[in-house]
Amino acid sequence: MTEPTPGLHHVTAIAGDPQANADFYVETLGLRFVKRTVNHDDTNTYHFYFGDYEGTPGTNITFFPWTDSGRDGEFGAGQTRDTAYLIPPDSVDFWVERLDDHGVAVEEAERFGDTVLRFSDPDGIGLELVASEHARDSDAVPWPDGPVPEAHQLRGFHSVTLAVREFGPTEEILTEVLGYEHVGDDGDRRRYQTSEGGAHSILDLVQTDAGRGTMGVGTVHHVAFTTENVDDLAAYKQACADRGLAASGPIDRKYFQSLYCREPGGVLFEIATDGPGFDVDEDVEELGSSLVLPEWLEDERAEIEAALPEFEPPHAEDGGS
């Protein structure tokens, strides 16, 4: 029997230019650059993490910047369409003006009674800001010296929207393995929420007639859900196997332990532990200030650094980020 997840842990996507990626998420969206490391499976590629001041689970969007040409992705079924962040209800005007000042085109809509601002990042990844009372439930830690005033900073994830060919197979995994419940519909959108409710507890499904999407720059690689410990990962792995799904892991990702499973609709799901967290190799005040490597890659540091593209951490004069 699996323990219900409290909600989203992180979202990982594929970017193009690493500098443009970091500048947008820090200087425009005001997220803190909490970790600069490499893809453990491809050490020629950076792995960036952006989140709240401490990198709290449920606040982090992470990226593999692929600098090789000709590796653009194509959105379709089996992919994440939008990643949504929480903002306080009285921050809508601030964000409309800020995004406009940064040259970001914004579409405003209403969904389930909340105001939603829709836009894309420089690589075309769909983002949303949802003005919701759930922002008051968030455990996101404000960044005191960030580029966005604390009152208007993003409060971690509200939800992700997954595009699938049909609801049923994905819904089974959400409800019977991860512990989500179907809580309502808005047009062609079906909403699920964890039993704990609150911040980063929501996931939406939409149906699409599009073919299967292809992975590459401008697409989301996987969506991760939170669990407490490695013992829970074993239960999730068995639950996947019981449904004929192969799951890999647990895998040591330095800052958490992970299990991976592709759900029947095609979306790659990760289940990640709460800890140990991003302060295992950097003090909180210094997060993101240098390239950090897991101990099993330290002997290769010189070769890894030589192969990585040039990069200047944004907002580096404030608190190491």
C-alpha positions in Angstrom: 0.0 0.0 0.0 1.5 3.4 -1.0 1.3 6.5 1.1 -0.6 9.3 -0.8 1.8 12.0 -2.1 1.4 15.5 -0.6 1.9 16.8 -4.1 4.5 18.1 -6.5 8.2 17.9 -5.7 9.8 19.4 -8.8 9.4 19.8 -12.6 12.3 19.1 -14.9 12.4 20.6 -18.4 14.9 21.0 -21.3 16.2 24.5 -22.1 18.4 25.8 -24.9 20.9 28.5 -24.0 21.8 28.2 -20.3 22.4 31.9 -19.8 19.0 32.9 -21.2 17.3 30.2 -19.2 18.8 31.3 -15.9 18.4 35.0 -16.5 14.7 34.5 -17.2 13.9 32.4 -14.2 15.9 34.5 -11.8 15.7 38.1 -13.1 12.2 37.9 -14.6 10.3 35.4 -12.4 12.4 36.1 -9.3 13.2 32.4 -8.4 16.4 31.8 -6.6 19.2 29.9 -8.4 19.5 27.3 -5.8 21.8 24.7 -7.4 24.3 24.6 -10.3 25.4 21.0 -11.0 25.5 18.6 -14.0 23.2 16.0 -15.4 24.5 12.8 -13.7 23.8 10.8 -16.9 25.4 13.4 -19.2 28.1 15.4 -17.5 28.6 17.7 -20.5 25.2 19.2 -19.7 24.4 21.5 -16.8 21.5 20.8 -14.4 20.0 24.0 -13.0 17.5 24.3 -10.1 15.4 27.4 -9.4 13.1 27.6 -6.4 12.5 29.5 -3.2 15.3 30.7 -0.9 16.0 27.3 0.4 15.0 25.1 -2.5 12.0 23.7 -0.6 10.3 20.7 -2.3 7.3 21.9 -4.2 9.0 25.1 -5.4 11.7 23.9 -7.8 11.8 23.9 -11.6 14.9 22.4 -12.9 16.5 22.4 -16.4 18.9 20.5 -18.6 20.2 23.1 -21.1 20.9 21.4 -24.4 23.2 23.6 -26.4 23.4 21.2 -29.4 21.6 22.5 -32.5 18.7 20.6 -34.0 17.4 19.2 -30.7 14.1 21.0 -30.4 11.2 19.1 -29.0 7.6 19.0 -30.2 4.7 19.2 -27.9 2.0 16.5 -28.0 0.3 13.7 -26.1 2.1 12.4 -23.1 3.7 15.7 -22.1 3.3 18.5 -19.6 1.6 21.4 -21.2 1.8 24.0 -18.5 3.6 24.4 -15.1 1.7 26.7 -12.8 3.0 28.7 -9.8 1.0 30.2 -7.0 0.8 33.9 -6.5 -1.3 35.8 -3.9 -4.6 37.1 -5.3 -3.5 40.7 -4.8 -0.4 40.2 -6.9 -2.1 39.9 -10.3 -1.6 43.5 -11.4 2.1 43.4 -10.3 2.8 40.4 -12.4 0.9 41.6 -15.5 3.0 44.8 -15.4 6.3 43.0 -14.6 5.9 40.5 -17.4 5.0 43.2 -19.8 8.1 45.2 -18.8 10.2 42.2 -19.5 8.7 41.7 -23.0 6.7 38.6 -22.0 3.3 38.2 -23.7 0.6 37.3 -21.2 -2.9 35.8 -21.6 -5.3 36.3 -18.7 -8.1 33.8 -18.0 -10.3 32.5 -15.2 -10.2 28.8 -14.2 -12.0 27.2 -11.2 -12.7 30.7 -9.9 -9.0 31.8 -9.9 -7.3 34.3 -12.2 -4.7 32.6 -14.4 -1.8 34.4 -16.2 -0.5 32.2 -19.1 2.8 32.8 -20.9 5.9 31.0 -22.1 9.6 31.0 -21.2 12.3 31.8 -23.8 12.3 28.2 -25.1 8.5 28.0 -25.4 7.7 26.1 -22.2 4.2 26.8 -21.0 4.0 28.6 -17.7 1.1 30.0 -15.6 0.7 32.1 -12.5 -2.5 31.2 -10.5 -3.8 33.8 -8.1 -5.2 31.5 -5.4 -5.8 31.5 -1.7 -3.6 28.4 -1.6 -0.7 30.8 -1.8 -1.3 31.5 1.9 -0.8 27.8 2.7 2.6 27.6 0.9 5.7 26.7 2.9 7.9 28.5 0.3 10.6 30.5 2.0 10.9 34.1 0.7 14.2 35.3 -0.9 15.1 38.4 1.1 17.4 40.0 -1.5 15.6 38.7 -4.6 14.7 40.8 -7.7 10.9 40.5 -6.9 9.5 42.0 -3.7 8.7 39.4 -1.0 5.0 40.2 -1.1 4.8 39.2 -4.7 7.2 36.4 -5.0 6.1 33.0 -6.4 4.9 30.7 -3.7 5.9 27.4 -5.2 3.8 25.3 -7.5 0.1 25.4 -7.9 -0.2 22.6 -10.4 0.9 21.0 -13.7 -1.4 20.3 -16.7 -0.7 17.1 -18.5 -1.9 16.4 -22.0 -3.1 12.8 -22.7 -5.0 11.0 -25.4 -7.6 9.7 -22.8 -8.1 10.3 -19.2 -8.7 6.8 -17.9 -5.2 5.2 -17.9 -3.5 8.2 -16.4 -6.3 8.7 -13.9 -5.8 5.2 -12.6 -2.2 5.9 -11.7 -3.0 9.3 -10.1 -5.8 7.9 -7.9 -4.7 4.3 -7.2 -1.0 4.8 -6.8 -0.3 8.5 -6.0 -3.5 9.1 -3.9 -5.0 12.0 -5.9 -8.8 12.4 -6.0 -10.9 13.8 -8.9 -12.3 17.0 -7.5 -14.0 18.8 -10.5 -14.1 19.7 -14.2 -13.8 23.1 -16.0 -14.6 22.8 -19.6 -12.3 20.1 -21.1 -10.1 20.1 -18.0 -10.3 17.5 -15.3 -8.8 18.4 -11.9 -7.2 16.1 -9.3 -6.0 17.0 -5.8 -4.2 15.2 -3.1 -5.9 14.5 0.2 -3.7 17.1 2.0 -4.8 19.9 -0.3 -3.1 23.3 -0.1 -0.1 24.4 -2.0 1.4 22.2 -4.9 -1.4 19.6 -4.4 -3.2 20.0 -7.8 -2.8 18.3 -11.1 -5.0 18.8 -14.2 -5.5 16.6 -17.2 -6.6 17.7 -20.6 -7.2 15.5 -23.6 -5.5 16.1 -27.0 -5.8 14.5 -30.4 -2.2 15.3 -31.1 0.3 12.6 -31.7 2.9 11.6 -29.1 5.2 14.5 -28.3 8.9 14.3 -28.9 11.5 15.2 -26.2 13.8 18.2 -26.8 14.4 21.9 -26.1 11.1 23.5 -25.1 9.5 20.5 -23.5 9.2 19.1 -20.0 11.2 16.0 -19.3 9.4 14.8 -16.2 7.2 15.7 -13.3 8.2 14.6 -9.8 6.0 13.9 -6.8 7.0 14.1 -3.1 7.3 11.2 -0.7 8.9 11.0 2.7 11.6 8.4 2.5 13.2 5.5 0.6 10.9 2.9 2.2 8.0 4.7 0.5 9.8 4.4 -2.8 9.8 0.6 -2.5 6.1 0.6 -2.1 5.6 2.8 -5.1 7.9 0.6 -7.2 5.7 -2.5 -6.3 2.5 -0.6 -7.0 3.8 0.2 -10.5 4.9 -3.4 -11.1 1.4 -4.6 -10.0 0.1 -2.5 -12.9 2.6 -3.8 -15.5 4.7 -0.7 -15.4 8.5 -0.8 -15.1 10.0 1.5 -12.5 13.7 2.3 -12.2 15.4 3.1 -8.9 15.8 4.1 -6.2 18.5 6.3 -7.7 20.7 8.6 -5.6 20.3 12.2 -6.9 22.4 13.6 -4.1 19.7 16.0 -2.9 16.9 13.3 -2.8 16.4 9.7 -3.8 14.3 9.0 -6.8 12.1 6.4 -8.6 11.1 6.8 -12.2 8.1 5.3 -14.0 6.4 6.3 -17.3 2.6 6.3 -16.8 0.3 4.8 -19.4 -0.4 8.1 -21.0 3.2 8.7 -21.8 4.3 11.2 -19.1 7.5 10.3 -17.2 6.8 10.4 -13.5 9.4 10.7 -10.8 8.8 10.1 -7.1 11.4 11.9 -5.0 12.1 12.0 -1.2 11.9 15.1 0.8 15.5 15.1 1.7 18.4 15.4 2.4 18.0 18.8 0.6 20.2 21.3 -1.2 22.2 22.3 1.8 24.2 19.0 2.0 27.0 20.5 -0.1 26.5 24.3 0.2 25.3 26.5 3.0 21.9 28.0 2.4 23.4 31.5 2.0 25.7 30.2 -0.8 23.3 28.1 -2.8 23.9 28.3 -6.5 27.2 30.2 -6.1 29.5 27.6 -7.6 29.4 24.4 -9.7 28.9 21.5 -7.3 29.4 17.8 -8.2 28.4 14.6 -6.3 31.4 12.9 -4.8 31.4 10.2 -7.4 32.2 12.8 -10.1 34.7 15.0 -8.2 37.7 13.1 -9.8 36.4 14.3 -13.2 35.9 17.9 -12.2 38.6 19.4 -14.5 37.2 17.6 -17.6 33.6 18.4 -16.7 34.3 22.1 -16.3 36.2 22.3 -19.5 33.3 20.7 -21.5 30.6 23.0 -20.1 29.5 26.2 -21.9 30.4 29.6 -20.4 27.9 30.8 -17.8 27.5 33.7 -15.4 25.2 33.1 -12.5 22.4 35.7 -12.4 21.9 38.0 -9.4 25.2 36.7 -8.0 25.8 39.8 -5.9 22.9 38.9 -3.6 23.3 36.0 -1.3 25.3 33.8 -3.7 22.6 33.6 -6.3 
